[in-house]
Amino acid sequence: MTIDTIAARPVARINGVALNAPEEFLAPDELRQRACTELLRQTAQSAGLLAASDAASTDGVSSEAASVAIEALLERNLNVPEPSEEACRRYHAAHEGAYRTGERVRARHILFAVTPGVDVVALRKRVEPVFLGVRCHDGQAADLFADAARQWSNCPSGEHGGDLGWLSSADCAPEFARELFGRIEVGVLPRLVHSRFGLHIVEVLEREPGVAQSFETVRGAVAMALRQQAFVTALRQYLRLLAGEAVVEGVELDAADTPLVQ
């Protein structure tokens, strides 16, 4: 990438407030996160919850005052209903696997690390042929997954064919665990797994299902999950409303979920 290309990158803005410097590259998710946070910060100022002197963040990290004000703004404007007993029981029945104890998975992976400055779109294009190669082989040839892990993986496990051994959910980053546990899939997962470390091609070799927990035992956790879902839905709607009233430049807020509401 040339210096001219970097200098020509557009600056994204919310109501004229810049979200990134001209020479700064942000992955789409990070840019959307900054945009949503800036929308909420400006709204908190308009609502009198935050001093007009509070300056926009230049690095994506809000001031402590802005964080407190945004929390107060959301508490005031989001309607998050308490889930009913019936809804909780339905959710538990549909997600029984997520509430097992002692579940373990033996897995291996190929990690394509996402580090500051990495072009995520270009990285995904590099990942896809590797993903298709290990997913579509007939299993009769050599161990293509292990070979690909040794060649491509940015994880130390690559030297051992990507082997992660036996894992419990506590051994993994939450976003990684969500894709592995409470499921029945065995084999190469039919989707790339996104985590804070990057993009993973994952193969589940074996599963130990663990012990199912009764609804009464996990009712509090179920209710919390439903409250979180309701909060996410309300926040998305609120952000969509704010975006519709703002001048948004250089960032597509409806393109995907933002880390702010995951």
N, C-alpha and C positions, 0 to 999 in steps of 0.2 A: 504494500500500500504506500502510495507516495504522499509526500507532505501536502501537495496540492489537493489530493483527495480528502485528507483529514480536514484541511482548512475549509473545504467546501461543504462539509456536513451541516445540515440545517440545525438551528437551535429550536427546540420545542418550547412552547410557552403556554401558560394559563393566564388569560387576561393580561397579556403582555409581560408577565413575569417569567424569566428564563428558567428552564429546568435543567439545562446542561450548558457547559461551555462549548464554544465552536469546535474545539479540538478534542472534546470528550466523547468517547463512544460508550453508549449504554445499551445493554441488551433490552429488547422490547418489554419484558416483564419489569425490569428495573425502572425503565422510563415511565411505564404506566403507574407504577407504585409512587414515583415522585409526583406525577400529575395528580393522582387521587389525593395524596397528602396535601399538596398545594391547594387544591380545590377546597378541602376541608379547612385548611389554615385560613384561607381568605374568607370563607364563610363564617368561621369563628370570630374573625375580626369584625365583619359586618354585623354580627349578632351581639357585639359588645362583650364577648367572652375573652377576647385577646386584645392587648394594646395595639394600636395602629403602628407603633414603633417597632413591633416585632418584625424582624427581617426574614425574608424568604431564605430557605436553606440553600447553600451552594454545593453541598455534598450529599444531599438526600437524608440528612439527619436533622430532625426538627429540634427546636429549642425545647427545654423542659416546660416552659410556659405554654408553648404551642401544643405540646402533647397533652397537657392537662386540659387546655381549652377544647381541643378536638374531642377528648373523652367526654367532657361536659356537653358538647354540641350533640354528639351521638346519643347520649343518654336522654337528652331533651327531645330529639327528633325521630328516633327509631322506635317503632312499636314491636317489641319482641314478646309474643304471648307465651304463657306457661303451657307446656304440652299436657294434654289430657292423659289420663290413665290408659284409655283405649289406644291412643296414638303411640304411647310408650310400648304397650304390649305388641302392637303391630310391628313396630320398628325392631323390637327384640326378636320376634319370630322371623323377620326377614333378614336379620343380620346376626343370627345365632353364632356363626363362626367367629365373629369379631369379639365375642365375649367368652372365649375359651381360655382356660389357664393351662400353662404347660405346653402350649403349641410350639413346635420347632420345625424349622425348614432347613434342609441341606441345599445350599445353592452355590452357584458361581456366577461371576459377572465380568463384563468388559466395560471399563470406565473410560469415558471420554470427558476429561476434566474441563470445566468452565472456569476460567480464571479472568481477572480484570483485563479488559481489552479484547477478549476473544469474540469473534463474530459468530454469534450463535447460529445464524442462518447457514453460514458456510460450514460450520461444524456439523450441523444436522445433515447436510448434504454428504459430508464425508462419512457419517455414521450409517446412513441408510443402506449402502451396498454391503457393508459388513454385517449389518443386522439381517438383511435378506439372505446373505450367504449362509449364516449359521442357522437361520430359521428354516430354510427351504431344503437343506441337504437331507438325504434319505436315511442317514444313520449307518449306512453300510461302509462308507469310506472311513478314512482316518478321522481322528477327533478334531473336527474343524473348529469347534468352539475353543478348545484349549489352544490350538494353533493361533487362532485370531486373538485370543487374550494375550498370548506371549508377544504378538506383533504390535497390537494396538493399545492395550490397556494402560492407563496412567496410574493404576493402582499397583502397589507392590505384589498383590496376589497374582498379577499377570505372569510372574515368573513361574507360578505353579498352576498355570492354565486357568487362572481366575477363581480358583477354589476358595470359598469363604468358610467352608466347614458347616457345622450345625449352628444355626442362629435362633435366638428368641427375639421377640419384638423389642425387648430392652437393649439388645445389642446393636440396633439399627437407628439411623435417623428416622424421625417420625414419618416423613414423607416417603421414605424407602420402605418402612415397615407396612404402611398402608397398602402398598402394592403386592406385598408378599404374604401377609397373614390374613386369616379369615377367608381364605379362598380354597379351591380344590385343584387348581391348575398344577400340572406337572409338565416339565419340558421348558423350552424357550418361550418366555412370555410373549404374547402377540403384540406387545406395545413397548416402546422405550419407557424406561422409568426415569423420571426427573427428580433429582435431589439437589441439595445445596452444594454437592460436590461436582455435579455435571449430569451427563446423560449415561444411563446404564443399559446395556443389553444383559438380561438376566435369564439364567436357566435354573429352574427348580428341579433338583435331582430326586429328592425324597421329602415326604411330609410326615410329621407325627402330629395328629390332630389335637391332642390335648383333651381336656375335660370340659364339657359344656357347663355353664353356670345358669342357675335358675333365674327367672325374671326378678324374683324378690331379692336375690343377691346383688344384682347389678342395676336395679331400677334407677338409682341416683346417676350412674354413668350414662344410662340410656337417656334420661331426661336432659342431662347436660349436652349430649350429642344433638338432641332435637332443638334445644335452645340455641346452640351454635349454628345449626342449619338455618333457623329462623332469623338469627342475627345477620348471617351472611346474605340471605335473600333481601332483608330490609336494607342493608348497607348498599348492596348493588343497586337497588331501586333508587335510593337516595343519591348515590353518586351519579346515576344516569340523569336524574332530575337536575342536579347541580351542573353537570356537563352541558345539558341542553340550554342552560341560562348563561353559560360562560363562553368566552372566546378561546377556543382550543386550537392550538397550532402545533403541527408536527408530531402528534401522538394520537393513536386510535384507541379510545378508551373502551369501546365495545368489542374490540377484537378478541379478547380472551379474559378469563378471570385474572385479577391482579393479586400479587402476593398479599396486598393489604386485606383482602377478604377471603383468603384461603384458610 
